[in-house]
Amino acid sequence: MSEERAQILEMLVAGRVTVEQAEQLLQALDVPSPPARHGATSEAGTRRRKEERPEDFFAGLTAEQLVALRDSGVRRAYVEQMRSAGLNELRVEVLIALHDNGVKPRFVRDLREAGFADLTPDQLIELFCHGVNADYVREMHALGLTGATPDQLVEMYDHGVDAAFVREMRGHGYTDLTPSRWVALRDNGVEDDIGNQGEWQ
């Protein structure tokens, strides 16, 4: 990204120029350059693209996209931290959705460290909005529920299936239940089900 283009984008984000003014300035910078001799400029451009920093994400955005990010409160630091947390291929509308729902970079990093490295933005939003954090994921994994999907973890959490409940029921002989069986056991009343373990295997 040229210094001039960067200055224009910064002016737009700061509100010192309008969208129309920024577009005019950017268009003026897009006048084709003379062909490079012996491919020197092309090679230099390739090197620059390889060496781009995370913040250069903004270089390819339109004026409207920059304004949308600004109006939603999505700052450069948020984008950089999300990319550092492993979410590299994010569209503007997805960044806005994550930010509007309160999903922070730390939340993403913690879930990755807990074993969920490939969550989609929708799954991240669902987990966050339902209160399922990395601590809950670790507790369920420690109890052997390592195959539980994000949707199953949300269902268990919403129905009150926590580590204490699982340990208590295992003390009554309930073992190796699937996530849906744990939910059913919780919902149907523990007292009536104790002694009927066979029905829940």
N, C-alpha and C positions, 0 to 999 in steps of 0.2 A: 504494500500500500504506500503510495507516494505521500510525502510530507504534506503536500497541498490538500490531497483528498482527506487525510487524517484530520487536518485543521478544519475542513468544512464539516466533517461528521461531528467533531467535537463541538463546533459552533451550533449545529442543529440540536444535539442532545442538550446543550446548555440553554437553548432557547434564544440564542442571539440572532438566528436567521430563521425564516419560515421554511416550510417544506418546499414551496415553489422556488424560493431563492436558492435553497440548497441544491435542488435539482438542476437549476440553471448553471450553477457553479460546477457541479459535477459533470454536466454535459460538456461544458467548455473544456474540461480536463480530458475528455474522451476523444479528442481529435487524434486521428491515427498518426503515429510517428513514422518517419522514413524507415525503409527496410534496413535491418542491421547488416553490417558487413561481416562476411565469413561466419555468421551465426553467433557472434560474440554476445550480442544483447540477449538473444534467445537463451544461451547457456547461463548468462547471469540471472535472467528471470527465473529459470528453472531452479537455480541455487537458492534464490530468494524465497521461492514458494516452499522449498524443502525446509528452509530455516524459519518459516513463519511461526510466530508465537501464538499461544491460545487466544490472546486478545484480538488477533487479526481476523477472528470470526466476524467481527463487525465490518470488515472491509467489503464483504460481498452483500451487505444488506442494502435494501432500498431505503429511501428517506421515510417512506410510510412505515416500514418495519422498525426503524430506529425510533420513530415517534411512538409507535405502539409499545415498544419496550419501555420507553421513558414514562409514558402515561400509566403503565402498569407497575411502575416502581422497580423494574428489573434493571439493576445496575451492572456495570462491567464486572465488578468483583463477584457478583452472584454467578454470572455466566462462567467466569474463569474457574470459580470453585466447583461448580457443577461438572465442568469438563475435567478438572483434576480428580473429581470423585469417580470418574469413569464414564460419565454421560457425554460422549463426544459428538454424537450425531443427532443434535437436537435442533428442531425447527423453532422459529420464533414463537409460533402459537403454542408449542409444547412447553417452552420455557415459561411463557406467561401463565399457562395452566398450572405448572408445578409451583410457581411463585405465589399465585393467587390462592392455592390450596394450602400454603404454609410449608411445603416440602423444602427443607434446607439441605445444603450439601452434607452437613454432619450426619443427618438421618440416612442419606444414601451411603455414605462411607461405612457407617456402623452396620447397616444391613449387609453390605458386601463382606465385611469382616466376619459377620455371623453365618455366612454361607450362601447368601443370595447375591450373586455377582451379575446376573443377567436379567434383572427385573425391568419390565417396561415402564414407561412413565405412568400409564394407567394403573399398574400394579402398585407403584410407589405411592400414588395418590390414594388408592384404596386402603393400603396398609396404614398410612399416616392418618387418614380421616377416621379410621376405626380404632386408632390407638395401639395398633400392633407395632411394637418397636423391636430393636435388636435384642433387648434383654428377654422379651417373651419368646422370640425365635430361639435363642440359645437355651432357654429353659426347656422348651419342647424338644429340641434336638437332644439335649442331655437325657431326656426321658425316653429316647429311642424313636421319637416321631420325626426322623430326619427326612422322610419322604413326603411330609405334608406340604402341599402347595400353598402359595400365598392366599388363595381363596379359602382353602380349608383352615388355615391359621386364623383368618378373619372370622370365619364361622365359629370356630372353637372359642375365640376370644369374646365374641359377641354373646355367646351362650354361657359364659362363665367357667369355661373349662381351663383352669389354670394349673400350675405345677402342684399346688397343695391338693387340689381335687384328685388329680391323677395318682399322686402318691397314696392318698387315703383309700381310693378305690382298689389300688393294687394290693393294699393291705387286706382287703376283703376278698382277694382272689381274682380280680378283674385284670387280665393281662393281655397284651398284644391286640388291643382293640384298634380299629381304624379311626381316623378323625371323626367320621360321621357317627360311629358307634359311641365315641366319647360324648358327643353332643346329645345323642339320643338318651344316653344314660343320665346325663345331667338334667335334661328336660323332663324325663319321665319320673323323677323322684327316686332318690337313692334308696330310701327305706324299703320301698316295695320291690326293688330289684335285687337286693342283697340275698344271696342264696340261689339266684337264678342265673348264675354265671354262664351256663351252657348256651343260653339263648343269645348271648352277646359276643360269642367268639367269631 
